[in-house]
């Protein structure tokens, strides 16, 4: 587990490489989809943190035309591409006027740690530990940089949903996905698991720090990762989120 890759971020405590023993477990083939989350909401009446707060973060190029009036005067320092949008939720991922009707097989987004844990309680599953997630993401490849090997684009093929173009202003027309992609859009790794890097950040069960239990580890990077500013689509990469945070590029996968 871990890496001493020169692309690693020291502040993320990604390294050094170390041996971790993992007990037997199972992991879902894909991230939880909009269809699956909709079934949970219908059965329980759950309201997400984004719905309770009344807003969430939407990537600026994905904002629905009808949602321009809903953009708030708020921003995240250093990341001007995030818009705080009233009414942005899991079922309206690009703000008011958008829907998930044509994205039922995409990963659910605008969900917080608390929302993911509520889904798990309902479904009789749990969030994976960070070490379980990394073991599964490696797909049986010892020390590989990505779930499929060490080359980002083997033989010129796109193997995951990350940003192509000049981030964050221009998106390459050769990439069919500006935002999320279907959960099985790219080939599975050696363990039969899809999209473990790119697409959406995946929430893990681990606290970021023993002294800061309000933050959880997230893994895998997202459709916004680009070599110009973020290479966290590597198997060993990690960062964090707070319990109630929600964005248009964070979802989760379940284990048992």
C-alpha positions as CSV (number, residue, x, y, z in Angstrom):
1,X,0.0,0.0,0.0
2,X,1.2,3.5,-0.7
3,X,3.8,4.9,-3.1
4,X,7.0,6.9,-3.4
5,X,5.9,8.0,-6.8
6,X,7.3,11.5,-7.6
7,X,3.8,12.6,-8.5
8,X,2.6,11.9,-5.0
9,X,1.7,14.8,-2.7
10,X,3.6,14.8,0.5
11,X,0.8,16.6,2.4
12,X,-1.5,13.7,1.4
13,X,0.7,11.2,3.4
14,X,0.5,8.8,0.4
15,X,3.8,7.1,1.2
16,X,6.0,5.4,2.1
17,X,5.1,2.0,0.5
18,X,4.2,-0.4,3.3
19,X,2.7,-3.8,3.9
20,X,-0.9,-4.0,5.2
21,X,-2.8,-7.2,6.0
22,X,-6.4,-7.1,4.7
23,X,-9.0,-9.7,5.8
24,X,-11.3,-11.2,3.1
25,X,-14.0,-8.9,1.9
26,X,-16.2,-8.2,-1.1
27,X,-16.4,-4.9,-3.0
28,X,-19.1,-3.7,-5.4
29,X,-18.2,-3.9,-9.0
30,X,-19.2,-0.3,-9.5
31,X,-19.9,2.9,-7.6
32,X,-23.5,3.3,-6.3
33,X,-25.6,4.5,-9.2
34,X,-28.4,7.1,-9.5
35,X,-30.8,4.2,-10.0
36,X,-29.7,2.5,-6.8
37,X,-29.7,5.7,-4.8
38,X,-33.2,6.6,-6.1
39,X,-34.5,3.2,-4.8
40,X,-33.0,4.0,-1.4
41,X,-34.6,7.4,-1.3
42,X,-38.0,6.0,-2.4
43,X,-37.9,3.4,0.3
44,X,-36.7,5.6,3.2
45,X,-37.6,9.2,2.3
46,X,-33.9,10.1,3.0
47,X,-33.0,13.8,2.5
48,X,-29.4,14.4,1.6
49,X,-27.2,17.0,3.3
50,X,-27.2,19.0,0.0
51,X,-31.1,19.0,0.0
52,X,-31.1,20.0,3.7
53,X,-28.6,22.8,3.1
54,X,-30.3,23.9,-0.1
55,X,-27.2,23.9,-2.3
56,X,-24.1,22.1,-3.4
57,X,-21.0,22.6,-5.7
58,X,-21.4,22.2,-9.5
59,X,-18.5,22.4,-12.0
60,X,-18.9,25.6,-14.0
61,X,-19.0,24.0,-17.4
62,X,-21.8,21.6,-16.3
63,X,-24.1,24.3,-15.0
64,X,-27.6,23.8,-16.5
65,X,-28.7,26.9,-18.5
66,X,-31.8,27.2,-16.3
67,X,-29.7,27.2,-13.1
68,X,-27.8,30.5,-13.8
69,X,-30.1,32.3,-11.4
70,X,-29.3,29.8,-8.7
71,X,-25.5,30.5,-8.5
72,X,-24.6,31.9,-5.1
73,X,-22.0,34.5,-4.3
74,X,-19.6,31.9,-2.7
75,X,-16.5,30.0,-3.8
76,X,-13.8,27.7,-2.7
77,X,-10.4,29.4,-2.4
78,X,-8.1,28.3,-5.2
79,X,-10.8,26.4,-7.2
80,X,-12.9,29.0,-9.0
81,X,-14.3,26.3,-11.3
82,X,-16.7,25.3,-8.5
83,X,-20.0,27.1,-8.3
84,X,-22.2,27.0,-5.2
85,X,-25.6,26.4,-6.7
86,X,-29.0,26.5,-4.9
87,X,-31.0,23.4,-5.7
88,X,-28.1,21.3,-6.9
89,X,-28.7,17.8,-5.5
90,X,-28.2,14.1,-6.4
91,X,-31.4,14.2,-8.5
92,X,-30.5,17.6,-10.1
93,X,-26.8,17.2,-10.4
94,X,-26.2,20.3,-12.7
95,X,-28.6,22.5,-10.7
96,X,-32.3,23.3,-11.2
97,X,-33.5,22.2,-14.6
98,X,-31.2,19.2,-14.8
99,X,-32.2,15.6,-14.0
100,X,-30.8,12.1,-13.8
101,X,-33.3,10.6,-16.3
102,X,-30.6,9.9,-18.8
103,X,-28.0,9.2,-16.1
104,X,-29.5,6.3,-14.1
105,X,-26.4,4.2,-14.7
106,X,-24.0,7.0,-13.7
107,X,-22.6,7.2,-10.2
108,X,-24.7,9.2,-7.7
109,X,-23.1,12.5,-6.7
110,X,-23.8,15.4,-4.4
111,X,-23.8,12.9,-1.5
112,X,-22.0,13.4,1.8
113,X,-20.3,10.9,4.1
114,X,-23.5,10.8,6.2
115,X,-25.6,10.1,3.1
116,X,-23.4,7.3,2.1
117,X,-23.5,5.8,5.5
118,X,-27.3,6.0,5.6
119,X,-27.5,4.2,2.2
120,X,-25.2,1.5,3.7
121,X,-27.4,1.0,6.7
122,X,-30.4,0.5,4.5
123,X,-28.7,-1.8,2.1
124,X,-26.9,-3.9,4.7
125,X,-23.5,-3.1,3.5
126,X,-20.7,-0.7,4.6
127,X,-18.1,1.7,3.2
128,X,-14.7,0.0,2.4
129,X,-11.7,0.8,4.4
130,X,-8.9,2.7,2.7
131,X,-6.7,-0.4,2.6
132,X,-9.5,-2.5,1.2
133,X,-10.1,0.1,-1.5
134,X,-6.5,0.2,-2.6
135,X,-6.0,-3.5,-2.5
136,X,-9.1,-3.9,-4.8
137,X,-8.1,-1.1,-7.0
138,X,-4.7,-2.7,-7.8
139,X,-6.6,-5.6,-9.3
140,X,-3.8,-8.1,-8.4
141,X,-1.0,-5.9,-9.9
142,X,1.8,-5.5,-7.5
143,X,2.8,-1.8,-7.2
144,X,1.1,-0.7,-10.4
145,X,0.4,3.0,-10.8
146,X,-3.1,2.5,-12.2
147,X,-5.7,-0.3,-11.9
148,X,-4.6,-1.6,-15.4
149,X,-0.8,-1.0,-15.2
150,X,1.7,1.7,-15.3
151,X,0.8,3.6,-18.5
152,X,-2.0,6.2,-18.3
153,X,-3.0,5.7,-22.0
154,X,-1.7,2.2,-23.1
155,X,-1.6,2.2,-26.9
156,X,-3.4,5.5,-26.9
157,X,-6.5,4.2,-25.2
158,X,-8.5,6.1,-22.6
159,X,-8.8,3.8,-19.6
160,X,-10.6,6.1,-17.1
161,X,-12.7,9.2,-17.0
162,X,-10.4,12.1,-16.3
163,X,-10.1,15.6,-17.9
164,X,-8.9,15.9,-21.4
165,X,-8.1,19.4,-22.7
166,X,-7.0,22.6,-21.0
167,X,-8.3,22.5,-17.5
168,X,-10.6,24.1,-16.4
169,X,-11.6,26.2,-19.5
170,X,-11.6,23.7,-22.4
171,X,-12.7,20.2,-22.7
172,X,-11.4,18.1,-25.6
173,X,-14.2,17.0,-28.0
174,X,-12.4,13.6,-28.3
175,X,-13.5,12.9,-24.7
176,X,-17.2,12.0,-24.7
177,X,-17.6,12.7,-21.0
178,X,-17.3,16.3,-19.6
179,X,-18.9,15.1,-16.3
180,X,-19.6,11.7,-15.0
181,X,-19.6,8.6,-17.2
182,X,-21.7,5.4,-16.8
183,X,-20.2,3.2,-14.0
184,X,-19.2,0.5,-16.5
185,X,-17.9,2.9,-19.2
186,X,-14.3,1.6,-19.1
187,X,-12.9,-1.9,-18.9
188,X,-12.7,-3.6,-15.4
189,X,-9.4,-4.3,-13.6
190,X,-8.1,-7.7,-12.8
191,X,-10.6,-8.2,-10.1
192,X,-13.6,-7.3,-12.3
193,X,-14.1,-3.8,-10.8
194,X,-15.0,-0.8,-12.9
195,X,-13.9,2.9,-12.7
196,X,-11.9,2.8,-9.5
197,X,-9.9,5.8,-10.7
198,X,-11.4,8.8,-12.4
199,X,-15.2,9.5,-12.7
200,X,-16.0,10.2,-9.0
201,X,-14.1,10.3,-5.8
202,X,-15.1,7.4,-3.6
203,X,-15.7,7.8,0.1
204,X,-13.9,5.4,2.5
205,X,-14.6,4.4,6.1
206,X,-11.3,5.8,7.5
207,X,-10.9,9.1,9.3
208,X,-8.3,11.3,7.7
209,X,-6.6,11.8,11.0
210,X,-7.1,10.2,14.5
211,X,-7.4,13.7,15.9
212,X,-9.7,15.0,13.1
213,X,-12.6,12.5,13.0
214,X,-14.8,15.0,11.1
215,X,-12.9,14.2,7.9
216,X,-12.9,11.0,5.9
217,X,-10.6,9.7,3.3
218,X,-11.7,9.7,-0.3
219,X,-10.0,7.8,-3.1
220,X,-9.7,7.5,-6.9
221,X,-9.8,11.0,-8.3
222,X,-12.6,12.2,-10.5
223,X,-13.6,13.4,-14.0
224,X,-11.9,16.8,-13.1
225,X,-8.4,15.4,-12.4
226,X,-5.8,16.6,-14.9
227,X,-2.0,16.3,-14.9
228,X,-1.7,20.1,-14.9
229,X,-3.0,20.3,-11.3
230,X,-4.1,17.0,-9.8
231,X,-2.7,13.5,-10.5
232,X,-4.8,11.8,-7.8
233,X,-6.2,9.3,-10.3
234,X,-3.4,7.0,-9.3
235,X,-4.2,3.9,-7.2
236,X,-2.2,5.1,-4.2
237,X,-3.5,8.7,-4.2
238,X,-5.7,10.0,-1.5
239,X,-7.4,13.1,-0.1
240,X,-10.2,14.0,2.3
241,X,-13.7,15.4,2.7
242,X,-15.8,16.5,5.7
243,X,-18.9,14.6,6.9
244,X,-21.4,17.0,5.4
245,X,-19.6,18.1,2.2
246,X,-21.1,17.4,-1.2
247,X,-20.0,18.1,-4.7
248,X,-20.8,17.0,-8.3
249,X,-17.7,14.7,-8.4
250,X,-18.0,12.7,-5.2
251,X,-19.8,9.4,-4.8
252,X,-19.2,6.0,-3.1
253,X,-18.8,2.3,-3.5
254,X,-19.9,-0.3,-1.0
255,X,-18.3,-3.3,0.7
256,X,-19.1,-6.2,3.0
